[in-house]
Amino acid sequence: MRIYDLTIILKSGEKAVSGDKFGEQMEKTVIAVGGKLGKMTEMGRKQMAYKINGQSEAEYTNWTLELPESGVLQLDKKLSVDKNVLRHLLVRSN
């Protein structure tokens, strides 16, 4: 398994899921693809440079993950279709 950094930009506002609830969903998703969820860093709500889906502010969160190579594509697809995720970036650490 390799170590990855995952940065997620989540919707903020009334209709958005809370960071804790999304963290629980992420843990289940990572375990389902055969990985381990590591350190989570909440970077807080930030003003974005441009609107994404009508949102001008978003919650930024970063995770360290251990994933098998087969789980990377599965996780990427699940994040791509999640309506609470505005953008995500998954990069290999080492």
Secondary structure as the mmCIF struct_conf table of DSSP 4:
data_model
#
loop_
_struct_conf.conf_type_id
_struct_conf.id
_struct_conf.beg_label_comp_id
_struct_conf.beg_label_asym_id
_struct_conf.beg_label_seq_id
_struct_conf.end_label_comp_id
_struct_conf.end_label_asym_id
_struct_conf.end_label_seq_id
STRN STRN1 ARG A 2 LYS A 11
BEND BEND1 GLY A 13 GLY A 13
TURN_TY1_P TURN_TY1_P1 GLU A 14 LYS A 15
BEND BEND2 ALA A 16 ALA A 16
HELX_LH_PP_P HELX_LH_PP_P1 VAL A 17 SER A 18
HELX_RH_AL_P HELX_RH_AL_P1 GLY A 19 ALA A 32
TURN_TY1_P TURN_TY1_P2 VAL A 33 GLY A 34
STRN STRN2 LYS A 36 ILE A 52
TURN_TY1_P TURN_TY1_P3 ASN A 53 GLY A 54
STRN STRN3 GLN A 55 LEU A 67
HELX_RH_AL_P HELX_RH_AL_P2 GLU A 69 VAL A 81
TURN_TY1_P TURN_TY1_P4 LYS A 83 ASN A 84
STRN STRN4 VAL A 85 ARG A 92
#
